[in-house]
Amino acid sequence: MAIDRPRDLPILAPVRRISGGKGATMRNNELAGDNIQVERKRFAFSLLQNQGGCVVRISEEAGARRSSIMIPASGLELFLETLTRVAHKAPAPAKPPKKPA
């Protein structure tokens, strides 16, 4: 399942340099980003473009630590389908206790 990605996306943020494997460095242009907080965890979502194409980086920030995964744009549809399928199997979140009147 391929996702069409525009080749003429505008650059919306300054160029950032991130390190790749084996000491390589690639220039990434951040095209879009958002952050959410779930309980005590913060997640950052970034749509990045570089010479290799577009990727989505999802980072979990916990204090000074950061863990990230990169999903190529060509795999986003499959990634979202799989995440949705797995999420539907999760139990419903517990409702917070009601405060006495």
Secondary structure, DSSP 8 states (H G I E B T S, - for coil): ------SS----S-EEEEE-GGG-EEEEEEEEEEEEEETTEEEEEEEEEETTEEEEEEEEEETTEEEEEEEEGGGHHHHHHHHHHHHTTS-----------
